[in-house]
Amino acid sequence: MSQSNKVLICDDEEGIRESLKLILSDHYELILTDNGEGAIACLDNNKTIGLVLLDVKMPKVNGLDILKAIKEKHPQMNVIMVTGYKLVETASEAAKLGAVGYIVKPFEAKEILEAVRKNLK
Amino acid sequence: MTYSILKYQTFKKNPEEIALQNKALRQEVAQSEKFNAMATLASGLAHEIKNPLTVLKTFFQYYPKKKDDPQFLKKFNQITGRELQRIEDLVRDLMDFAKPEPPVFKPVDIHQVIRETIDLVQNDIDKHNIQLNLPLTCDRLSLTADKNQLKQALLNIILNAIEVMPEGGTLTVGTSVERKKGANVNSSLPHSLLITIKDTGQGIAKENLKHIFEPFFTKKDRGTSLGLAITQGIIEKHGGKIKVESQVSCGTCFIITIPLKRNYT
């Protein structure tokens, strides 16, 4: 199976979505959503997505709950958590739930590019 | 075992020694609480700044490469301006919270304060198809307060209420007077003013309710997460109290009580 070129970005803040778009859009095809339900719907309807960049702190359903739901429905999907909190508990919880990476804001463009390149399926 | 040893040691000391020891312990607890509060504040502040900082950093980093792209420039102006404003709002709110202006107490008509506060957000109320109810107790109700600070306190709650009803709902801002029984059994004296602000939004989960006046505690999409902490500070400076009742899926009600006669210092 060939490698996907499609990345799903899920963050409630437009500024962060646009920043990730700025970093990644020259290299990858992107789908942007501002909430967890939208992320799951995108994954259900688009089988060619190869990676999810998921915010941890979101207002309605938090990123860890969304991660859990994604892994239940799409166990093979790679998910990288993006967060403002550098907490060992959150990072270890994310790893336990199956996240492949954990990026702390403020991030560097090269850090994002490297993480996506490594984990895109 | 440990308990009995401590108890034995305590009994062996004289009352002055025990008092001194208790005082030292109280100071230690107060100091530790102060450090915890500072740690929470610093961590919240860092988190609130990280998002706009990330956005600004990325957009400025890509500016030299993309500055000739009109679509990028449009986004650059729109997004960096907004994120800078966010940091400015945060710094202003933090200053209001940490070192608030001393209140200037004057007689004010609370109903006028409420109406003027509503005027500030009338456009948002209309935009979200929110029905407004104003069950105000009578035409004019005077109390001694800092008008601008009181407006700020009410505005923070009303803005939250609007935000939790994006698809419409009912916002009720009401007043009533609590009366205290007078010397004569049949008479009663106006004692406190009660302001209730109620929304029909999604409500707040029980486990979050006790934290909502803490700085940087938020489940909201927007704002600096200091609004309710500032509101609580203002109400307390007016000698009042604020409490909140909420039911998930039904809505939230803030109840403010301010004494009508009080010598403010």
Interface residues (C-beta under 8 A of the other chain):
Chain A: D12 E13 E14 G15 I16 E18 S19 L22 I23 K57 P59 K60 G84 Y85 K105 P106 F107 A109
Chain B: A46 H47 K50 N51 P52 L53 T54 V55 K57 T58 F59 Q61 Y62 K66 F72 K75 I79 R82 E83 T218 K219 K220 D221
